Amino acid sequence: MIQMRNVTVTKNKKDILKNINWQVEEGQHWSILGLNGSGKTTLLNVINGYLHPTTGQVEVFGESFGKTYIPDLRKQMGLVSSSIQQQIQDFESGLSIVLSGKFASIGLWEEVELADVELAQHYMKLLNCDHFQDREYGTLSQGERQRVLIARALMAKPKLLILDEPCNGLDIITREELLSIIDHLSKSNECPTLIYVTHHVEEVLPCFTHSLLLKDGETFEQGLSKDLLNEETLSNFYERPISVQKEQNRTWIALKEIVEQKMR
């Protein structure tokens, strides 16, 4: 699905990404974990072909960048990000937003067939947002918008679905509701390979069997999530003593020094 070999991205004589080697196989679901400024957004821009590496090789779906037509590859990728959310007009209905995903357009400008409407309704039901079909986008909450946008991304039946910090700005209840829906999606036969980008360890669901830890533009660690999300690795990753608890097959962390101060 994705193959990066020695990928470096340099801007203004500074390496934003440094010698990234990363491989994603079909059927795997990955989390990309890193603090702000770690290079997560740059990595996504490389995958989508919006940014070309200064050095190194990138392959997506077996096609080498520089030898293939990038817009055709993008049609096979679904992306849910804040930048897309900000471009959608408040008056658009939930159904029209989902339908626009078939054409990868902002706004619905093409004629649609009954089969398109039925498919859009199917995905909205899968994401538990079918009751938003006639609601205007501007009246939806942040969590409701994210569900609609994920359904929109599925309309093109992508091979790869990238969720870029989808829980950003959500309260804990709305966040857990959205994560539950993503977990449900991951168990569906229709689910593409998932890439979930976050800086919150607790959002790494059990379905994300693999994780890439990015730090200062470099790969800190990568591999099976169960092998990486532990006290030793995360304490080294954050350069702080980290306390780790496992709850509902998820990893929850706290800074030990803060926990110890509260106990005094």
Buried (B, 14 or more C-beta within 10 A) or exposed (E): BBBBBEBBBBEEEEBBBBBBEBEBEEEBBBBBBBEEBBBBBBBBBBBBBEBBBEEBEBBBBEBEBEEBEBEEBBEBBBBBBBEBBEEBEEEBBBBBBBBBBBBBEEEBEEEBEEEBBEBBBBBBEBBBBBEBBEBBBEEBEBBBBBBBBBBBBBBBBBBBBBBBBBBBEBEEEBBBBBBEBBEBBBEEEEBBBBBBBBBEBBBBBBBBBBBBBBBBBBBBBBEEBBEBBEBEBBBBBBEEBBBBEEEEEBBBBEBBEEEEEEEE
